[in-house]
Amino acid sequence: MPVSSDIILKDVSKLEQHPLNEKVYGKVAPDAKLVDSVKKVGVLTPIVVTSGGTILSGARRWLAAKDARLDKIPARLFTGDELAQEQYLIHANTQRVKTRGQLAREATYLLQIERALAVKRIKAGKKVHPETNLSKGRARDLVAKEIGVSGQTVTKMAEVVEKADAGDTRATKALADLDENKISVHKAHKAVRRQKRHKPDPSYRQAAKLERMLRAKKLEADVRRTVFAGQFTVILKNLPEKRVRALAKA
């Protein structure tokens, strides 16, 4: 990853969190013990920031520095592009304890990043590694290996998260339950895929019943619904004219 080894001092007031950090992991709150430590000895491990002052790693240290009223904080500069920044941000959180919802978001956004990186490499005319090509399965398996779950689980996670991002209420509820570790990824995915059952149109049953009655009378018939309730079109097949006239009179 393109992170400079040089340590620089950055103004605390001019830094900000990367939007993906809150999107994946939720709001970051300053830790009381960390704040107390920073007040005593300062920030010992440099944070990682972009040239524009966006924090990719170390949001808690930065918040602690703000609470401790520090003017400057040690940092290292990340020189990669936007996709590389997002990828680094997620990888920088590998060791943290996560909820199932956070892990699902990690998998989903890593999957999107891997596919976008593959497109970028192809457009640049570079040879694409078999594991990072545009194949959904390949990108999925790569992400699965990175976060330590199965490829099928990554697919389920992505469907829940992407539908929640699109405003699907069932997916939003399922993702909230994952954030609280109330349900498994499998159950969340099942809840998202579950469709409401619509009551069948009674006219379908009526048409089928009428068709069975006619066939019981040895009549080859095709009964079709019309736009009018309780009215049907009946097509009788292979009948002699006399039988048709007799049925019409009846």
Backbone hydrogen bonds, N-H to C=O, Kabsch-Sander energy under -0.5 kcal/mol:
donor,donor_aa,acceptor,acceptor_aa,energy
3,V,1,M,-2.2
4,S,2,P,-0.5
4,S,77,L,-3.1
8,I,6,D,-0.5
8,I,75,A,-3.1
10,K,8,I,-0.5
10,K,73,I,-2.6
12,V,71,D,-2.5
14,K,11,D,-1.2
15,L,12,V,-1.3
16,E,53,G,-2.0
18,H,55,I,-1.1
21,N,18,H,-1.4
22,E,18,H,-0.8
23,K,19,P,-1.8
24,V,20,L,-2.3
25,Y,21,N,-2.7
26,G,22,E,-1.7
29,A,27,K,-0.5
35,V,31,D,-2.7
36,D,32,A,-2.2
37,S,33,K,-2.1
38,V,34,L,-2.7
39,K,35,V,-2.2
40,K,36,D,-1.3
41,V,37,S,-3.1
42,G,37,S,-0.5
42,G,38,V,-1.7
44,L,42,G,-0.7
47,I,74,P,-2.2
48,V,57,S,-2.4
49,V,76,R,-2.4
50,T,54,T,-2.0
53,G,50,T,-1.7
55,I,16,E,-3.1
56,L,48,V,-3.0
57,S,48,V,-1.5
62,W,58,G,-2.2
63,L,59,A,-2.4
64,A,60,R,-2.5
65,A,61,R,-2.2
66,K,62,W,-2.0
67,D,63,L,-2.4
68,A,64,A,-2.1
69,R,66,K,-1.2
70,L,65,A,-2.8
73,I,10,K,-2.0
75,A,8,I,-3.0
76,R,47,I,-2.7
78,F,49,V,-3.1
79,T,2,P,-2.8
79,T,77,L,-0.5
85,Q,81,D,-2.3
86,E,82,E,-2.1
87,Q,83,L,-2.3
88,Y,84,A,-2.5
89,L,85,Q,-2.4
90,I,86,E,-1.9
91,H,87,Q,-2.3
92,A,88,Y,-2.5
93,N,90,I,-1.3
94,T,91,H,-1.5
96,R,93,N,-0.9
100,R,178,L,-0.9
101,G,178,L,-1.1
103,L,99,T,-2.2
104,A,100,R,-2.0
105,R,101,G,-2.1
106,E,102,Q,-2.5
107,A,103,L,-2.4
108,T,104,A,-2.3
109,Y,105,R,-2.8
110,L,106,E,-2.4
111,L,107,A,-2.0
112,Q,108,T,-2.0
113,I,109,Y,-2.3
114,E,110,L,-2.9
115,R,111,L,-1.9
116,A,112,Q,-2.1
117,L,113,I,-2.8
118,A,114,E,-1.9
119,V,115,R,-2.0
120,K,116,A,-2.2
121,R,117,L,-2.3
122,I,118,A,-2.1
123,K,119,V,-2.5
124,A,120,K,-1.5
125,G,122,I,-1.6
126,K,121,R,-2.6
132,T,129,H,-2.2
133,N,130,P,-0.7
139,A,135,S,-2.4
140,R,136,K,-2.5
141,D,137,G,-2.6
142,L,138,R,-2.0
143,V,139,A,-2.2
144,A,140,R,-2.7
145,K,141,D,-2.0
146,E,142,L,-1.7
147,I,143,V,-2.3
148,G,144,A,-1.3
149,V,144,A,-1.8
154,V,150,S,-1.8
155,T,151,G,-2.0
156,K,152,Q,-2.0
157,M,153,T,-2.8
158,A,154,V,-2.7
159,E,155,T,-1.8
160,V,156,K,-2.0
161,V,157,M,-2.6
162,E,158,A,-2.7
163,K,159,E,-1.7
164,A,160,V,-2.0
165,D,161,V,-2.7
166,A,162,E,-1.2
167,G,164,A,-1.4
168,D,163,K,-2.6
172,T,168,D,-2.3
173,K,169,T,-2.2
174,A,170,R,-2.5
175,L,171,A,-2.6
176,A,172,T,-1.9
177,D,173,K,-2.1
178,L,174,A,-1.8
179,D,175,L,-2.1
180,E,176,A,-1.1
181,N,178,L,-1.5
182,K,177,D,-2.9
183,I,177,D,-0.6
188,A,184,S,-2.2
189,H,185,V,-2.6
190,K,186,H,-2.2
191,A,187,K,-2.2
192,V,188,A,-1.8
193,R,189,H,-2.2
194,R,190,K,-1.2
198,H,196,K,-0.5
204,Y,201,D,-1.6
205,R,201,D,-0.8
206,Q,202,P,-2.2
207,A,203,S,-2.4
208,A,204,Y,-2.1
209,K,205,R,-2.5
210,L,206,Q,-2.3
211,E,207,A,-2.1
212,R,208,A,-2.0
213,M,209,K,-2.0
214,L,210,L,-2.0
215,R,211,E,-2.0
216,A,212,R,-1.7
217,K,213,M,-0.7
217,K,214,L,-0.7
218,K,215,R,-1.7
219,L,214,L,-2.0
220,E,218,K,-0.5
220,E,237,K,-0.5
221,A,219,L,-0.9
222,D,235,I,-2.4
224,R,222,D,-0.5
224,R,233,T,-2.9
226,T,231,Q,-1.3
231,Q,228,F,-1.9
233,T,224,R,-3.0
234,V,232,F,-0.6
235,I,222,D,-2.5
235,I,233,T,-0.6
236,L,234,V,-0.6
237,K,220,E,-3.0
244,V,240,P,-1.8
245,R,241,E,-2.6
246,A,242,K,-2.2
247,L,243,R,-2.1
248,A,244,V,-2.1
249,K,245,R,-1.9
250,A,246,A,-1.7
